[in-house]
Amino acid sequence: MRKLFFFGVVGLMIGAANAAQTQEKPLQLQDVEPAPMGEPVQAQPVKLEQTQYNTQLHQRGVIYLGYAGSQIDSIYLDEDKSHHGVDIGYAAEYIDNVNYGVGYTYQASSDWEYSEVYAKLGYRFFERNAHYAATSLGVGYVWGDAKDYNIDTEYFSVPIELELGHYVQPNFAIYGTLGYKWLFNQDVDLCANGECASADGIDELDLDGLTYKLGMKYHF
């Protein structure tokens, strides 16, 4: 009996010692990959596209080139008011959504042709995915010549425009504009039969009318 009791006590002591060692040792956990829970959620590509196009819009300058047309005339002049030509320019971001630009326009009708240099300040008020909308206000100076007569004119111009555009690539867009332009006569020179005359600021020669453009722009 004493031997059984002795061996029983020894067994309990050994068991207690093993239990103590087990508590001292940290529990080892194996890395287990979680079971798949269906197809992963796909991120919407529209948001990625939005960020990509916004980066181009806000961080780069742009050159643009396109067709320019207008329906400009005066109630005092009997002339073809449909003008067609080309518009080219450069614009850059000033602060978020505000940009400035400079440009050159050449247009001609059956009676007149003119060249214009201008500067403008624009504001982009809409932007979603690859689409945008902006408005601008500018000032310019115009030199005009009559095709059939020796008449030269100069004007101070004030154009306003609404522009809608779409980026087909992050750095390439197509756009269209619709606007209105006022031209205030500054000078007119007329030569006929060997004699010339000039006058400054004739109100009857002031012009105004619709303008429209269609072109492309490239960010660099």
C-alpha angles and dihedrals in degrees: 000000000000089000091051091049091048094050090046092054091047090051092051091049092050090048091050091049092051090049091052091051090049091054092048094053115076117240110260113224123196121222107251123186113229117249114259113265101199132287116339117251111260117227113238108255090212092074092050090049091049092055093046095052093042090056090057094046097050103038108040141063120233140213119207136194131180154120118303125197137170145181099215125156146130132241087233097054128072103209145120104279097192110100126182132185147107136300126201131173153134130248134180138185115262100178130339110314093353121100139169130210148174128212151165128229130190120189136166140186131186089275107028143028127194144178125213135190117195146170124211143185117214139191124203106213100170131044128162128156104317096338128094142170128203141171129210143189123203148171127218149163124238133200114196134186131191113232099213100032136046095251124135122187137183128202141185107223135203113192128183123190143185112210129196120187146172128205109223088179130016090258102029129067141169120217145177131203137198120193151141130244135199120201119195116198115241103169142358129192122193127186124185135155091002094306128105133199133182137195136185126231106350107188092204089065094056113122137200139167150119124315131195136180139187121191152119133261132204127203117215 
